[in-house]
């Protein structure tokens, strides 16, 4: 579990989705057909600090 860099407390996992109703946030990898169809990429996990509400994303 990551620790908040500002508060030094454990961050909590939180759910997230894109504004268009997708399955979450991904970072792009190589293109190709799967990339063009938005079926390729590394999903990101979101963590929230319960003290200061900082949200950070980490790659799977």
Secondary structure, DSSP 8 states (H G I E B T S, - for coil): --B-TTT-SBEEEE----TTS-S--EE----HHHHHTT--SEEEEEEEETTT--EEEEE-
